[in-house]
């Protein structure tokens, strides 16, 4: 129907090549633009207003950036813990001295894991610092979570013994992102749910880093810890991949929109990396000698998975339903529903077990930031 309409418009406004002005006026008229709107004064006013709008930062924009700053601080904290034990410790990402056995276990997912962990950590650090600096440059209050840095560190050799914001030793890891991004029909924005890739990680509490050097003594259990981390990497970064485009829909300032979209793109790059690496986890069953919790990593190339849509080397989103099931399938980030996006992120991280042991004041602070971000409206 649209193609017919365009053809009809071109036919009715056809002119000779010597009359380009008539063609242009006819085209603009078809878009509902009148001659008066094209006066020099109007155009200059429009340009000036657009320029002013780019520099305006609203209360809602500040609320969104403050929530994202907090999210990046939390990501930095958890990635630093991973980097201290299995990444590269250098001037870019200082802290820790590495755990050779844990590093070797994680390296089974990819030979470059230490570099990837380091780079992901550095990225989150720059996001945190940049967003807070931008808030200050606009006269807004930056975010600090230092007063909540009270959770214990790993006692394994290689980790810093400092206060943490996040807990990587009692995780309940949601691995439904694995099946969600391989589905050709389902979209959480349309109410769909997805099975867990690793059901045993979605129940109980699992450690993704060695708690003490005792966790290094059983190679099978150490592999389970490393593979838990591998899937947790994807769980964290798929959340960021959705959070940024979800909140971008509420931004008013074009400059703030540029920030949100630019940082959000790197979160997507992180997720694609970790989705690729998680698929290299080896099948195993291990029991935590401390808690008695069992984890089974199945062969993800076998039933109930397997087949073209579930092969483990897939790293790009399969096309699926978007906006409406009446529209063609489209390869997208999902979810991107904006309603309740910030609070959804807080609830997801809480369910993940990242905040086990945190204070009531911490949860109150994070909930306040989320509510304010979700109340932001594009003006």
N, C-alpha and C positions, 0 to 999 in steps of 0.2 A: 504493500500500500504506500509506503514512504517513497519508494522508487517511482511509483506512478505520479505521485504529487510533485516530486522534483522535476520529472519530465514535463509535466503540464506547465509548471512555472517557467521552465526554460523556453517552452514553445510559445507561450503568450508574450514573453518579453524579448523575443529574438530581435536583434538589430544587426546592422552591418558592422564590420570591424572598425569603420570610421566613426562609430558612435559608442565608444566605451563608457562614456558618462551616463548614457541612458541605461545601459546594462547594469551598471553599478547602482544607479538609483532604483531600478526595478528590483534588484536583488535585496537592497536594504529595505525597500518597502515591504518585500515579502517577509522580512524578519521583524516588521513592526517598527522600524526606525524612521522617524519623520525628518524632514529637512531641517526643522527648527532644532532638533536634537543634535544636528551636526554642525551647528554654528561654531565658529572659532572660540567664542566665549564659553560656550557650554563644554566644549572639549577640554579647554584649559582648566575649567572648574572641576571637571571629572577627574583629570589627571592629578590635580592638586589634592582633591579629596582622597583619591586612591593612595597617594603618597603619604598623606597624613594618617590614613587608616593603617598603613603598613607599620607605622611607628607607635600606634596606640597599643597599649597593653592593658587589658581590662582586669577586673577583679577575678573573673572566671579564668582568664589566661594564667594569672598568678597562681590560682588554686590548682590548675592542671599541672603547671610546672613544679609546684611544691610537692605534689604527690609523686610526680615522676622523679624528682630529685631524691625523695625518700626511697623509692623503689630501686634507684640506681645505687644508693648507699647500701641497701640490703644485698643487692647483687654483688657489689664490690666485696662485701664482707664474706659472702659464701665462696666466691671465686678465689679470694685470697687464701682461704683455708685449703682449697683444692691445690692451688699453685704452690703453697708452702711444702706440700708433700709429694706432688706429682708433676709440677710444672717446672719452669725455668726461673730461678731466683737471680735477679740482676738489679741494676739501678732503676730499670723501668718498673719492675714489680718486686720491690724488696720484701724481705721477711721470710723466715724459714730457711731450712737447709736441705730439704728433700728427704724422701724415704726411698732408697733404691729398690727394695722389694715391692713396695706399693706402686712405684713408678713402672716397674717391669710388668706388673699385673695389668695396669691401665694401658700400657703400650701394646698389649695384645689386641686392642681395639683398632689401633693404627700406630705406625711407627713414629708419627709426628705429634702424638698426643701432648707431649710436654710443651711443644711450641704452641699448639692450639689453645691449651689451657692458659698459658702465659698471655697470649694475645687477647683472649676473651676477658681475662682479668684486667689487663691494661685498658681495653675499650671501656669497660664499666667504670673504671676509675676516672677516665676522661669525661664520660657522660656526667657523672656525679659532680665533678669540679666545674665543668662548663655550665651546667644548668644553674647551679648555685651562684656562680659568678655573674651570669646573665640576670638573675633575679636582683642581685645587689646593684647591677648597673642601671636597673630600672627603678631603684628605690624600694624594692620589695624585700621582705625578710627571707633569708636563705633557710635551709633545713639542716638541723643537726640532730643526730640520734645518739650522740656520745653518752648521754646520761643513761642510755639503755644497754650499754655494752657490758653486760653482766653475765653472759652465758659462758660456760667453761670451754676451753680449748681441748683438742686432742692432746693426750699425754704421750703420744708416740714420738719417737726421735725424729726430728725434722720440723715439727710444728712449733710455732711460737706459743709460749704460755701467756696469753693475754686474754682480756675480756672480749667476747664475741657478741654479735647481734643475732646471729642465726645458728641453728643447731643442725649439724649434718650427721648426727649420730643416733637420731631417733626418727628417721624419715618413713613416711607412708607415701610411696611414689605412685602418682597417677600416670599410667602409661597408655591411656586411651588415645593420646595424640598420635600414636603409631598407627592405629587403625583409622582414626578420623581422617588423617591426611592421605590415606590410601582408599578411602571410600569414594565411589563415583556417584553416589546418590544422597549421602547424608551431609547435613550441615547443622551444627549446634544452633545457629541463628534461626533455623526453621524448626527447632525443637527436637532434633535427633540426638540420640545417645550412642555410645560406641563401646565395644568390649575392650577389656584390658589386654595389652600385649603380654604383660607379665603379671598374671593375677596375684601371685604370692607377694609381689612388691606393693600391691594396693591394699594390703591388710597387714596388721602388726606394725612394728617399728624396726627399721633396718638402718644399719650404719653404712655410710658411703665413704668413710675414711677410717683408717685404723684408729681405734680409741686409745690403745696402748700398743707397745711392741708385742704383746701376747697375741694380738690379732694377725701378726705376720707369720706365726709359726706353722699354721695349717695352710698349705698352698691352695687347696680347694676352697676353703672359706675366704681366703684372701682374694681369690678370683671373684667370688660372689660379691665381695665388697667393691671391687673395681668395676664389675659389670653393673652393680647398683648405681655407682657414680655415673657410668656411661649413659644409663637411661635417665638419671636425674638431670644431667646436663640438658638433654632434650626437653624435659619437662619444664625446666626453668626458662629456657630460651623461646619455646613456643608461646609461653605466656607473654613475654615481651613483644613477640611478633604480632600478637593480637592487641595488646594494650595500647600501643602507640597509634595505630590507625583508628582504634575505637575512640580514643580521646581527641584525636585530631579533628573529628567531626564537630567538636564543641568549641574549638578555638576561634577567636575573633581576629586577632592580629595576624597579618600575612607573614610577619617575621617570626612570630611564635609558631605558626603553622610550618614554616620552613624548618625550624628547629625540630619539631616533633616528627615531621616526615623524614628528615635527614638522619636523626638518631634511630628512628624506627627501622630504617632500612638496614642498619648494621645488626639489629636484633634478628632480623630475618636471615641475614648471612650467618649469624651464629647458629640459629636453629637448623639451617640446611646442613651445616657441618656436622652437628651432633646427631641429626637424624641418620646421616650416613654412617657414623662411627658406631652407634648403638647396635646396628644390624650385624656387627662383627662379633658380638658376644657369643661365647661358646656355651653349648648346653651343659648344664650342671644342676646338681641339687646339693645344698649345703645347709647345715644347722648352726645357728649362732651359739657358740659355747657358753656365752654369758646369759643370753635371754631365752634360749631355746626356740627362737623363731626360725622357721624354715623358709628358704627361698629356692625356687626352681626356675632356672632359665631354660625355656623350651627351645627346640629347634624351630626358629621362626619361618623356615622354609617348608615346614610340614603342616598337615592339618592340625587345628582348624584354620590355619593360615596357609601360606604357600600360594602358588599360582602366580599369574602375571601381576595382579594388583598388590600382592603382598610379598614379592621377592625383596630380599633384604638390601639390595643395592639401589632401591628407589630413593631419591633424595628430593624430588620435586613434587609439589602438590598435585594429586590427580584432579582432573576436572570434576566438578560436582555442582549440585544445585546452588544457585546464588540469587538472592532477593525473592525469587518466586520459582516454583517448580515448573511453571509454564514457560520459563525462559530457557535457552540452551545451557548446557553444562559449561562451567568456566573454571579454570585453574585459579584458585584464590587462597589468600590467607583466611583462616576461619577459626574462631568467630571474629567478627568485626562489629557486632551490634554495640551501639554506644551507650544504651541505657544501662546504668548500673555497672559500667565497665571497671571503674576504680574499686568499688566495693567487691566486685567479683574477683579481682586480682588479690585483694587482701584475704578473702575467704579461701581462695585457691592455695595461697602460700601457707595459710594457717592449717588447712587440711593436709598439706604436704608434710607437716611436722617441723617446718623450719623454725617455728617460734615456741617449740616446747620448752618450758621453763621461763618464758618471758613474763614480765610483770603486767598487772592490770593497767598501769599507767601507759605502758607501751601500746597495748591494744587500743586503749582509749585514744591515744595520739594518732595512731594509724587510721582508726575508724573516722576520726575527725577530718583528717586529710582526704580520705576517700569520699566522704559525704560532700565536702566542699568541692572536690573535683567533679563529682557527678552532678552537682547543681549548676555547674558552668553551662552557659547557653551562648551560642554564637550570636553576636549582635550585629 
